[in-house]
Amino acid sequence: MDVPNPFHCCASCVHFRIERNAGKVTYRCSRLTYETRPNYQFDCWTPKESVLRLMAARQNEDPAS
């Protein structure tokens, strides 16, 4: 059974965009062109470079690995 990835969310994806129009803030996936929320998850997730580094660091700290 796969353990859910705690880093997998729209806000950590390279395609996540914050748009500000007329005082209103919206979140959008530039790849899918969907309006989204920072905590949503889609299967097309591509983590940002900083998230990849954090994931690698956390994996190295895990004594169970």
Biopython code that builds the backbone (N, CA, C, O; Angstrom):
import numpy as np
from Bio.PDB.StructureBuilder import StructureBuilder

atoms = [
    (1, "MET", "N", (0.848, -1.178, 0.000)),
    (1, "MET", "CA", (0.000, 0.000, 0.000)),
    (1, "MET", "C", (0.896, 1.245, 0.000)),
    (1, "MET", "O", (1.846, 1.335, 0.778)),
    (2, "ASP", "N", (0.588, 2.187, -0.867)),
    (2, "ASP", "CA", (1.359, 3.417, -0.957)),
    (2, "ASP", "C", (0.986, 4.380, 0.165)),
    (2, "ASP", "O", (-0.186, 4.559, 0.497)),
    (3, "VAL", "N", (2.008, 4.985, 0.732)),
    (3, "VAL", "CA", (1.803, 6.011, 1.758)),
    (3, "VAL", "C", (1.600, 7.334, 1.040)),
    (3, "VAL", "O", (2.361, 7.655, 0.128)),
    (4, "PRO", "N", (0.590, 8.114, 1.429)),
    (4, "PRO", "CA", (0.369, 9.408, 0.766)),
    (4, "PRO", "C", (1.577, 10.329, 0.936)),
    (4, "PRO", "O", (2.211, 10.349, 1.991)),
    (5, "ASN", "N", (1.877, 11.070, -0.088)),
    (5, "ASN", "CA", (2.995, 12.004, -0.060)),
    (5, "ASN", "C", (2.520, 13.287, 0.622)),
    (5, "ASN", "O", (1.620, 13.949, 0.105)),
    (6, "PRO", "N", (3.100, 13.659, 1.769)),
    (6, "PRO", "CA", (2.636, 14.854, 2.481)),
    (6, "PRO", "C", (2.960, 16.159, 1.744)),
    (6, "PRO", "O", (2.433, 17.214, 2.096)),
    (7, "PHE", "N", (3.817, 16.094, 0.736)),
    (7, "PHE", "CA", (4.189, 17.286, -0.034)),
    (7, "PHE", "C", (3.281, 17.505, -1.241)),
    (7, "PHE", "O", (3.295, 18.580, -1.840)),
    (8, "HIS", "N", (2.490, 16.490, -1.602)),
    (8, "HIS", "CA", (1.679, 16.548, -2.822)),
    (8, "HIS", "C", (0.462, 17.447, -2.613)),
    (8, "HIS", "O", (-0.518, 17.063, -1.975)),
    (9, "CYS", "N", (0.555, 18.649, -3.169)),
    (9, "CYS", "CA", (-0.575, 19.576, -3.176)),
    (9, "CYS", "C", (-0.316, 20.618, -4.260)),
    (9, "CYS", "O", (0.822, 20.789, -4.697)),
    (10, "CYS", "N", (-1.334, 21.293, -4.682)),
    (10, "CYS", "CA", (-1.194, 22.279, -5.753)),
    (10, "CYS", "C", (-0.176, 23.366, -5.422)),
    (10, "CYS", "O", (0.579, 23.780, -6.302)),
    (11, "ALA", "N", (-0.136, 23.835, -4.187)),
    (11, "ALA", "CA", (0.760, 24.929, -3.822)),
    (11, "ALA", "C", (2.232, 24.562, -3.994)),
    (11, "ALA", "O", (3.070, 25.457, -4.107)),
    (12, "SER", "N", (2.566, 23.284, -4.016)),
    (12, "SER", "CA", (3.959, 22.865, -4.171)),
    (12, "SER", "C", (4.290, 22.474, -5.611)),
    (12, "SER", "O", (5.365, 21.934, -5.870)),
    (13, "CYS", "N", (3.394, 22.737, -6.534)),
    (13, "CYS", "CA", (3.570, 22.371, -7.942)),
    (13, "CYS", "C", (4.086, 23.556, -8.769)),
    (13, "CYS", "O", (3.769, 24.710, -8.478)),
    (14, "VAL", "N", (4.875, 23.261, -9.791)),
    (14, "VAL", "CA", (5.421, 24.302, -10.663)),
    (14, "VAL", "C", (4.330, 25.023, -11.453)),
    (14, "VAL", "O", (4.564, 26.129, -11.940)),
    (15, "HIS", "N", (3.166, 24.437, -11.590)),
    (15, "HIS", "CA", (2.081, 25.018, -12.386)),
    (15, "HIS", "C", (1.108, 25.867, -11.568)),
    (15, "HIS", "O", (0.182, 26.457, -12.126)),
    (16, "PHE", "N", (1.310, 25.931, -10.256)),
    (16, "PHE", "CA", (0.415, 26.684, -9.373)),
    (16, "PHE", "C", (0.645, 28.185, -9.539)),
    (16, "PHE", "O", (1.779, 28.654, -9.451)),
    (17, "ARG", "N", (-0.415, 28.929, -9.775)),
    (17, "ARG", "CA", (-0.337, 30.383, -9.959)),
    (17, "ARG", "C", (-1.327, 31.082, -9.039)),
    (17, "ARG", "O", (-2.430, 30.593, -8.798)),
    (18, "ILE", "N", (-0.910, 32.227, -8.537)),
    (18, "ILE", "CA", (-1.785, 33.096, -7.746)),
    (18, "ILE", "C", (-2.101, 34.295, -8.617)),
    (18, "ILE", "O", (-1.194, 34.957, -9.121)),
    (19, "GLU", "N", (-3.383, 34.578, -8.797)),
    (19, "GLU", "CA", (-3.810, 35.698, -9.634)),
    (19, "GLU", "C", (-4.575, 36.698, -8.780)),
    (19, "GLU", "O", (-5.442, 36.329, -7.987)),
    (20, "ARG", "N", (-4.238, 37.962, -8.957)),
    (20, "ARG", "CA", (-4.917, 39.035, -8.229)),
    (20, "ARG", "C", (-5.580, 39.950, -9.248)),
    (20, "ARG", "O", (-4.906, 40.585, -10.059)),
    (21, "ASN", "N", (-6.899, 40.011, -9.200)),
    (21, "ASN", "CA", (-7.661, 40.856, -10.122)),
    (21, "ASN", "C", (-8.738, 41.601, -9.350)),
    (21, "ASN", "O", (-9.559, 40.999, -8.657)),
    (22, "ALA", "N", (-8.719, 42.910, -9.482)),
    (22, "ALA", "CA", (-9.733, 43.764, -8.858)),
    (22, "ALA", "C", (-9.883, 43.470, -7.368)),
    (22, "ALA", "O", (-10.998, 43.418, -6.849)),
    (23, "GLY", "N", (-8.763, 43.279, -6.686)),
    (23, "GLY", "CA", (-8.799, 43.039, -5.254)),
    (23, "GLY", "C", (-9.172, 41.617, -4.857)),
    (23, "GLY", "O", (-9.247, 41.316, -3.666)),
    (24, "LYS", "N", (-9.406, 40.746, -5.816)),
    (24, "LYS", "CA", (-9.771, 39.366, -5.526)),
    (24, "LYS", "C", (-8.599, 38.453, -5.860)),
    (24, "LYS", "O", (-7.968, 38.613, -6.905)),
    (25, "VAL", "N", (-8.303, 37.501, -4.989)),
    (25, "VAL", "CA", (-7.219, 36.547, -5.195)),
    (25, "VAL", "C", (-7.818, 35.203, -5.601)),
    (25, "VAL", "O", (-8.708, 34.677, -4.933)),
    (26, "THR", "N", (-7.315, 34.658, -6.704)),
    (26, "THR", "CA", (-7.716, 33.314, -7.127)),
    (26, "THR", "C", (-6.465, 32.484, -7.345)),
    (26, "THR", "O", (-5.378, 33.018, -7.565)),
    (27, "TYR", "N", (-6.634, 31.171, -7.280)),
    (27, "TYR", "CA", (-5.542, 30.237, -7.476)),
    (27, "TYR", "C", (-5.873, 29.409, -8.715)),
    (27, "TYR", "O", (-7.011, 28.979, -8.901)),
    (28, "ARG", "N", (-4.863, 29.193, -9.557)),
    (28, "ARG", "CA", (-5.108, 28.521, -10.826)),
    (28, "ARG", "C", (-3.954, 27.585, -11.166)),
    (28, "ARG", "O", (-2.795, 27.870, -10.864)),
    (29, "CYS", "N", (-4.287, 26.473, -11.794)),
    (29, "CYS", "CA", (-3.288, 25.578, -12.363)),
    (29, "CYS", "C", (-3.057, 26.035, -13.802)),
    (29, "CYS", "O", (-3.958, 25.968, -14.638)),
    (30, "SER", "N", (-1.837, 26.500, -14.080)),
    (30, "SER", "CA", (-1.565, 27.007, -15.426)),
    (30, "SER", "C", (-1.518, 25.880, -16.463)),
    (30, "SER", "O", (-1.710, 26.131, -17.652)),
    (31, "ARG", "N", (-1.271, 24.665, -16.032)),
    (31, "ARG", "CA", (-1.245, 23.533, -16.964)),
    (31, "ARG", "C", (-2.656, 23.087, -17.331)),
    (31, "ARG", "O", (-2.978, 22.919, -18.507)),
    (32, "LEU", "N", (-3.488, 22.898, -16.323)),
    (32, "LEU", "CA", (-4.858, 22.418, -16.555)),
    (32, "LEU", "C", (-5.846, 23.550, -16.817)),
    (32, "LEU", "O", (-6.950, 23.313, -17.307)),
    (33, "THR", "N", (-5.456, 24.762, -16.494)),
    (33, "THR", "CA", (-6.284, 25.975, -16.563)),
    (33, "THR", "C", (-7.498, 25.914, -15.630)),
    (33, "THR", "O", (-8.491, 26.605, -15.859)),
    (34, "TYR", "N", (-7.422, 25.099, -14.593)),
    (34, "TYR", "CA", (-8.486, 24.992, -13.595)),
    (34, "TYR", "C", (-8.258, 26.002, -12.492)),
    (34, "TYR", "O", (-7.121, 26.318, -12.143)),
    (35, "GLU", "N", (-9.358, 26.507, -11.947)),
    (35, "GLU", "CA", (-9.244, 27.229, -10.686)),
    (35, "GLU", "C", (-9.073, 26.152, -9.619)),
    (35, "GLU", "O", (-9.739, 25.118, -9.663)),
    (36, "THR", "N", (-8.194, 26.393, -8.676)),
    (36, "THR", "CA", (-7.859, 25.376, -7.683)),
    (36, "THR", "C", (-7.688, 26.013, -6.316)),
    (36, "THR", "O", (-7.938, 27.208, -6.154)),
    (37, "ARG", "N", (-7.276, 25.252, -5.358)),
    (37, "ARG", "CA", (-6.954, 25.719, -4.011)),
    (37, "ARG", "C", (-5.558, 25.185, -3.670)),
    (37, "ARG", "O", (-5.149, 24.162, -4.219)),
    (38, "PRO", "N", (-4.830, 25.845, -2.791)),
    (38, "PRO", "CA", (-3.473, 25.401, -2.478)),
    (38, "PRO", "C", (-3.377, 23.962, -1.971)),
    (38, "PRO", "O", (-2.372, 23.296, -2.217)),
    (39, "ASN", "N", (-4.399, 23.468, -1.271)),
    (39, "ASN", "CA", (-4.337, 22.122, -0.707)),
    (39, "ASN", "C", (-4.929, 21.033, -1.604)),
    (39, "ASN", "O", (-4.897, 19.862, -1.226)),
    (40, "TYR", "N", (-5.462, 21.371, -2.766)),
    (40, "TYR", "CA", (-5.996, 20.358, -3.683)),
    (40, "TYR", "C", (-4.864, 19.510, -4.247)),
    (40, "TYR", "O", (-3.698, 19.903, -4.218)),
    (41, "GLN", "N", (-5.235, 18.332, -4.765)),
    (41, "GLN", "CA", (-4.254, 17.431, -5.370)),
    (41, "GLN", "C", (-4.774, 16.937, -6.724)),
    (41, "GLN", "O", (-5.940, 16.569, -6.863)),
    (42, "PHE", "N", (-3.880, 16.939, -7.713)),
    (42, "PHE", "CA", (-4.179, 16.382, -9.028)),
    (42, "PHE", "C", (-3.068, 15.398, -9.378)),
    (42, "PHE", "O", (-1.955, 15.523, -8.868)),
    (43, "ASP", "N", (-3.347, 14.432, -10.230)),
    (43, "ASP", "CA", (-2.369, 13.413, -10.600)),
    (43, "ASP", "C", (-1.228, 13.960, -11.449)),
    (43, "ASP", "O", (-0.204, 13.292, -11.595)),
    (44, "CYS", "N", (-1.371, 15.127, -12.000)),
    (44, "CYS", "CA", (-0.339, 15.697, -12.874)),
    (44, "CYS", "C", (0.709, 16.474, -12.106)),
    (44, "CYS", "O", (1.492, 17.202, -12.717)),
    (45, "TRP", "N", (0.753, 16.349, -10.808)),
    (45, "TRP", "CA", (1.634, 17.108, -9.925)),
    (45, "TRP", "C", (3.100, 17.027, -10.343)),
    (45, "TRP", "O", (3.650, 15.938, -10.512)),
    (46, "THR", "N", (3.727, 18.195, -10.508)),
    (46, "THR", "CA", (5.159, 18.319, -10.785)),
    (46, "THR", "C", (5.731, 19.230, -9.702)),
    (46, "THR", "O", (5.540, 20.445, -9.757)),
    (47, "PRO", "N", (6.429, 18.659, -8.718)),
    (47, "PRO", "CA", (6.886, 19.473, -7.588)),
    (47, "PRO", "C", (7.934, 20.502, -7.983)),
    (47, "PRO", "O", (8.736, 20.284, -8.891)),
    (48, "LYS", "N", (7.909, 21.629, -7.279)),
    (48, "LYS", "CA", (8.912, 22.676, -7.463)),
    (48, "LYS", "C", (10.270, 22.140, -7.015)),
    (48, "LYS", "O", (10.340, 21.191, -6.235)),
    (49, "GLU", "N", (11.342, 22.746, -7.507)),
    (49, "GLU", "CA", (12.695, 22.317, -7.166)),
    (49, "GLU", "C", (12.931, 22.352, -5.657)),
    (49, "GLU", "O", (13.550, 21.441, -5.107)),
    (50, "SER", "N", (12.450, 23.383, -4.994)),
    (50, "SER", "CA", (12.635, 23.484, -3.543)),
    (50, "SER", "C", (11.925, 22.348, -2.809)),
    (50, "SER", "O", (12.410, 21.882, -1.778)),
    (51, "VAL", "N", (10.798, 21.905, -3.321)),
    (51, "VAL", "CA", (10.055, 20.804, -2.715)),
    (51, "VAL", "C", (10.807, 19.495, -2.933)),
    (51, "VAL", "O", (10.856, 18.652, -2.037)),
    (52, "LEU", "N", (11.390, 19.319, -4.110)),
    (52, "LEU", "CA", (12.188, 18.112, -4.368)),
    (52, "LEU", "C", (13.369, 18.024, -3.403)),
    (52, "LEU", "O", (13.670, 16.948, -2.887)),
    (53, "ARG", "N", (14.031, 19.139, -3.161)),
    (53, "ARG", "CA", (15.158, 19.151, -2.218)),
    (53, "ARG", "C", (14.694, 18.815, -0.808)),
    (53, "ARG", "O", (15.358, 18.057, -0.100)),
    (54, "LEU", "N", (13.567, 19.372, -0.396)),
    (54, "LEU", "CA", (13.029, 19.092, 0.929)),
    (54, "LEU", "C", (12.635, 17.621, 1.064)),
    (54, "LEU", "O", (12.895, 17.001, 2.096)),
    (55, "MET", "N", (12.016, 17.067, 0.036)),
    (55, "MET", "CA", (11.638, 15.655, 0.062)),
    (55, "MET", "C", (12.877, 14.766, 0.197)),
    (55, "MET", "O", (12.865, 13.794, 0.953)),
    (56, "ALA", "N", (13.933, 15.093, -0.526)),
    (56, "ALA", "CA", (15.172, 14.310, -0.464)),
    (56, "ALA", "C", (15.798, 14.417, 0.925)),
    (56, "ALA", "O", (16.271, 13.420, 1.471)),
    (57, "ALA", "N", (15.803, 15.609, 1.491)),
    (57, "ALA", "CA", (16.368, 15.804, 2.822)),
    (57, "ALA", "C", (15.576, 15.024, 3.867)),
    (57, "ALA", "O", (16.160, 14.393, 4.747)),
    (58, "ARG", "N", (14.267, 15.064, 3.773)),
    (58, "ARG", "CA", (13.428, 14.340, 4.736)),
    (58, "ARG", "C", (13.601, 12.829, 4.588)),
    (58, "ARG", "O", (13.568, 12.102, 5.581)),
    (59, "GLN", "N", (13.782, 12.360, 3.370)),
    (59, "GLN", "CA", (13.971, 10.932, 3.146)),
    (59, "GLN", "C", (15.292, 10.478, 3.773)),
    (59, "GLN", "O", (15.368, 9.384, 4.331)),
    (60, "ASN", "N", (16.323, 11.307, 3.684)),
    (60, "ASN", "CA", (17.619, 10.982, 4.263)),
    (60, "ASN", "C", (17.577, 10.998, 5.788)),
    (60, "ASN", "O", (18.366, 10.304, 6.429)),
    (61, "GLU", "N", (16.672, 11.773, 6.381)),
    (61, "GLU", "CA", (16.543, 11.842, 7.834)),
    (61, "GLU", "C", (15.756, 10.677, 8.397)),
    (61, "GLU", "O", (15.892, 10.354, 9.577)),
    (62, "ASP", "N", (14.929, 10.036, 7.571)),
    (62, "ASP", "CA", (14.025, 8.966, 8.010)),
    (62, "ASP", "C", (14.832, 7.725, 8.404)),
    (62, "ASP", "O", (15.476, 7.127, 7.542)),
    (63, "PRO", "N", (14.817, 7.319, 9.684)),
    (63, "PRO", "CA", (15.581, 6.147, 10.096)),
    (63, "PRO", "C", (15.000, 4.838, 9.570)),
    (63, "PRO", "O", (15.690, 3.819, 9.577)),
    (64, "ALA", "N", (13.753, 4.842, 9.117)),
    (64, "ALA", "CA", (13.121, 3.624, 8.604)),
    (64, "ALA", "C", (13.533, 3.324, 7.165)),
    (64, "ALA", "O", (13.277, 2.224, 6.675)),
    (65, "SER", "N", (14.168, 4.281, 6.474)),
    (65, "SER", "CA", (14.518, 4.050, 5.070)),
    (65, "SER", "C", (15.861, 3.389, 4.909)),
    (65, "SER", "O", (16.291, 3.131, 3.784)),
]
sb = StructureBuilder()
sb.init_structure("model")
sb.init_model(0)
sb.init_chain("A")
sb.init_seg("    ")
for serial, (resi, resn, name, xyz) in enumerate(atoms, 1):
    if name == "N":
        sb.init_residue(resn, " ", resi, " ")
    sb.init_atom(name, np.array(xyz, "f"), 0.0, 1.0, " ", f" {name:<3s}", serial, name[0])
structure = sb.get_structure()
